[in-house]
Amino acid sequence: MKYTLLLLAVLLMACGGPDSQVLIKVTDPITKLGLDSVKTTIFRTWQGGGKQIVAHGMTNKEGESRLKFRSEEGYQYMAVAEKQYYQALLDSTGAGFMNQTQVQVGVPDTIELKLGLLSAPDLTTLDKLYPKLSGIDAVLRLRSNTWESAGIPRFSWEDIPALLEGSSDTTLISAFPRDPAAVIKTDTVRAGLAALWLVESIRRKAAGNGNQDLLLPPSKAPVMRVAGHNPSPINTAADVEAAAAAYRTWWEGVKEFTPREAARRNPLTKTGLEWL
């Protein structure tokens, strides 16, 4: 029994301190209301300016995010809130910002952070680069080779089924969506892969890997490759069919999940395919 307890103590020391939990509430200082879809992060910091993310999440409709992390002695922990079109505000003393604060480890507590709304974005420019478009309209434009947007439209999770309807189209098209900041080296892509590229952009946004208002493209253009191999300038019809089947299988398995839960599952797992 003595040796068992000793081994347990050694394991606990090796694994760090106990699990800590903190409830972060993010509010607008003007309306006093909670802000949803705010990225919340807890950093471990140490002397010399180093830091490491130990937990992250998103606030719910009430502006709340509950984070758990394993604390260790000798470190400080900071909670930070971030959201596009919102800014960090100075506190009343002017010495710090209201969107971040130190976390008291071991003290069950609610941390309240504040973010202020920036001036409204230039919607004319926003609509030119990132127009609103339905999944059905996108598929029709891809099939007819009449895509016009310079950027990636602002789709929603509900557009995925319509986009999947066009995912098996092997037609070569010259007008297609792309990362507006990228230099494209291919003149044509398969229409079905362009539809799947948009689906993947929606999935990555929902997974919380990037900007919460705009989509996060998986590659510079709708081109795939077999993992570990150099890409062909033009994907084959077989590539399109394999990728479309994988995404449809993924959707059938996750469509009843919340978008965030569903987005955490990669449709291309075990297919050998990846976005270039």
C-alpha positions in Angstrom: 0.0 0.0 0.0 2.9 2.4 0.9 4.5 1.8 -2.5 1.2 2.3 -4.3 0.6 5.7 -2.6 4.2 6.7 -3.4 3.8 5.8 -7.1 0.6 7.8 -7.2 2.3 10.9 -5.7 5.1 10.6 -8.3 2.6 10.4 -11.1 0.7 13.5 -9.9 3.9 15.5 -9.7 4.8 14.4 -13.2 1.4 15.4 -14.6 1.4 18.8 -13.0 -1.2 20.4 -10.7 -4.9 19.8 -10.4 -7.4 20.7 -13.1 -8.6 24.3 -12.8 -11.8 25.7 -14.2 -12.9 29.3 -14.9 -16.1 30.8 -16.2 -15.4 33.7 -18.5 -18.2 36.2 -19.3 -17.6 38.8 -22.0 -19.8 41.8 -22.2 -20.2 45.1 -24.2 -19.5 48.0 -21.8 -22.2 50.1 -23.5 -25.1 47.7 -23.6 -24.0 45.6 -20.6 -25.1 42.5 -22.7 -23.1 39.3 -23.2 -21.3 38.9 -26.5 -21.5 35.6 -28.3 -18.9 34.0 -30.6 -16.0 35.6 -28.8 -12.7 33.7 -28.8 -11.6 33.1 -25.2 -8.1 31.9 -24.4 -6.1 31.1 -21.3 -2.3 31.5 -21.6 0.3 30.2 -19.3 3.0 32.9 -18.9 6.5 32.8 -17.4 9.4 35.2 -16.7 11.0 36.5 -19.8 7.8 37.1 -21.8 7.1 33.5 -22.8 3.5 32.2 -23.1 1.6 29.1 -24.1 -2.0 28.4 -24.8 -3.5 26.0 -22.3 -7.2 26.3 -23.1 -9.5 28.1 -25.6 -13.1 28.2 -26.5 -16.0 30.4 -27.8 -18.7 32.2 -25.8 -22.3 31.1 -26.1 -25.3 33.4 -26.7 -25.1 34.6 -23.1 -21.5 35.6 -23.6 -20.1 32.8 -21.4 -17.3 30.4 -21.9 -16.2 27.8 -19.4 -12.6 26.7 -19.8 -10.7 23.9 -18.0 -6.9 23.6 -17.8 -4.2 21.9 -15.9 -2.3 24.4 -13.7 1.3 24.1 -12.7 3.3 25.9 -10.0 5.7 28.6 -11.0 3.5 30.0 -13.8 0.9 32.8 -14.1 -2.2 32.4 -16.1 -4.0 35.1 -18.2 -7.5 35.1 -19.7 -8.0 37.0 -23.0 -11.1 37.7 -25.1 -11.0 38.5 -28.9 -13.7 39.2 -31.5 -13.5 40.7 -35.0 -14.8 44.2 -35.3 -14.3 44.6 -31.5 -11.4 46.3 -29.7 -9.7 46.1 -26.4 -10.6 49.0 -24.1 -8.4 50.6 -21.4 -9.6 50.2 -17.9 -10.4 53.1 -15.6 -6.7 53.5 -14.5 -5.4 53.4 -18.1 -2.8 50.8 -17.0 -4.4 47.7 -18.5 -7.0 46.4 -21.0 -10.5 45.2 -20.0 -10.3 42.2 -22.4 -7.7 40.4 -20.4 -6.9 39.6 -16.7 -4.9 37.3 -14.6 -6.5 34.0 -13.6 -6.3 33.1 -9.9 -5.6 29.4 -10.0 -7.5 27.2 -7.5 -10.1 29.9 -6.9 -13.5 29.0 -8.5 -14.5 32.3 -10.0 -16.3 34.1 -12.8 -14.0 36.5 -14.8 -15.7 39.3 -16.6 -14.0 40.8 -19.6 -15.2 43.6 -21.9 -14.8 44.4 -25.6 -15.9 47.6 -27.4 -17.4 47.7 -30.9 -15.3 49.3 -33.6 -16.7 51.6 -36.1 -18.8 49.8 -38.7 -16.8 48.1 -41.5 -16.9 49.4 -45.1 -19.8 47.2 -46.2 -19.4 48.1 -49.9 -15.9 46.8 -50.0 -16.9 43.8 -47.8 -19.7 42.9 -50.2 -17.4 43.1 -53.2 -14.7 40.9 -51.8 -17.0 38.6 -49.7 -20.5 38.7 -51.2 -23.5 36.9 -49.6 -24.5 33.9 -51.7 -26.6 30.8 -51.2 -25.3 27.3 -51.7 -27.7 26.8 -54.6 -26.6 29.9 -56.4 -22.9 28.9 -56.0 -23.5 25.5 -57.5 -25.3 27.0 -60.5 -22.5 29.5 -61.1 -19.9 26.8 -60.9 -21.7 24.5 -63.3 -22.3 27.3 -65.8 -18.7 28.6 -65.4 -19.9 32.1 -64.5 -18.3 32.6 -61.1 -17.5 36.3 -60.7 -16.5 37.0 -57.0 -12.9 38.0 -56.4 -13.1 36.4 -52.9 -15.0 33.8 -51.0 -18.7 34.4 -50.4 -20.1 34.5 -46.9 -21.9 31.2 -46.7 -23.5 29.6 -43.6 -23.5 26.1 -42.2 -27.0 25.6 -43.8 -25.5 26.0 -47.3 -23.5 22.7 -47.0 -26.2 20.3 -48.4 -26.7 22.4 -51.5 -23.0 22.6 -52.1 -22.7 18.9 -51.7 -25.2 18.4 -54.5 -22.7 19.9 -56.9 -19.7 18.0 -55.4 -19.6 15.2 -58.0 -19.4 17.5 -61.1 -16.2 16.6 -62.9 -16.6 19.4 -65.5 -13.5 21.6 -66.0 -14.2 25.3 -65.3 -12.0 28.4 -65.6 -14.1 30.7 -63.3 -13.9 29.5 -59.7 -13.5 30.7 -56.1 -10.0 31.2 -54.7 -8.1 32.8 -51.9 -8.0 36.5 -52.9 -4.5 36.9 -51.4 -3.0 34.0 -53.3 -1.3 33.7 -56.7 -3.1 31.0 -58.6 -1.0 28.8 -60.9 -3.8 26.8 -62.4 -6.3 28.1 -64.9 -8.9 25.3 -64.6 -10.3 23.2 -61.8 -13.1 20.6 -61.5 -16.5 22.1 -60.6 -17.1 19.5 -58.0 -13.8 20.3 -56.2 -14.7 24.0 -56.2 -18.0 23.1 -54.4 -16.1 20.9 -51.9 -13.5 23.7 -51.3 -16.4 26.0 -50.2 -17.7 23.2 -47.9 -14.3 22.8 -46.4 -14.1 26.6 -45.9 -17.4 26.6 -44.0 -16.2 23.6 -41.9 -13.0 25.3 -40.9 -14.8 28.5 -39.9 -17.2 26.5 -37.7 -14.3 24.7 -36.1 -13.1 28.0 -34.8 -9.8 27.9 -36.6 -10.1 31.4 -37.9 -12.1 34.5 -38.5 -15.6 34.1 -37.2 -17.3 36.3 -39.9 -15.5 35.2 -43.0 -14.6 31.8 -44.3 -11.2 30.1 -43.9 -10.1 28.6 -47.2 -8.2 25.3 -46.9 -5.8 26.1 -49.8 -5.0 28.7 -52.4 -7.4 27.2 -54.9 -9.7 24.2 -55.3 -6.9 21.7 -55.9 -6.2 18.4 -54.1 -3.3 16.0 -54.0 -2.5 12.5 -52.7 -0.8 13.1 -49.4 3.0 13.2 -49.8 2.9 13.5 -53.6 3.3 16.4 -55.9 0.0 17.7 -57.2 -1.2 17.4 -60.8 -2.1 20.7 -62.4 -5.6 19.3 -62.9 -7.3 16.8 -60.6 -8.8 13.7 -62.2 -12.4 12.8 -62.3 -11.6 9.9 -59.9 -10.2 12.4 -57.4 -13.4 14.4 -57.5 -15.5 11.3 -57.0 -13.4 10.0 -54.1 -13.5 13.4 -52.4 -17.2 13.9 -52.9 -18.0 10.5 -51.5 -15.9 11.3 -48.4 -17.6 14.6 -47.8 -21.1 13.1 -48.2 -20.3 10.3 -45.8 -19.0 12.9 -43.3 -22.1 15.0 -43.7 -24.5 12.0 -43.1 -22.6 11.2 -39.9 -22.6 14.7 -38.5 -25.6 16.6 -39.8 -27.4 16.1 -36.5 -24.5 17.5 -34.5 -23.9 21.1 -33.6 -21.8 22.9 -36.3 -18.8 23.1 -33.9 -19.0 19.4 -33.0 -19.4 18.4 -36.6 -16.6 20.6 -37.8 -14.1 19.0 -35.5 -14.3 15.8 -37.7 -12.1 15.9 -40.8 -14.0 14.5 -43.9 -10.7 13.5 -45.6 -9.4 11.2 -42.8 -8.2 7.9 -44.2 -8.8 9.0 -47.8 -5.2 9.8 -48.6 -6.3 13.1 -50.1 -5.5 16.6 -48.8 -6.1 20.1 -49.9 -3.0 21.6 -51.6 
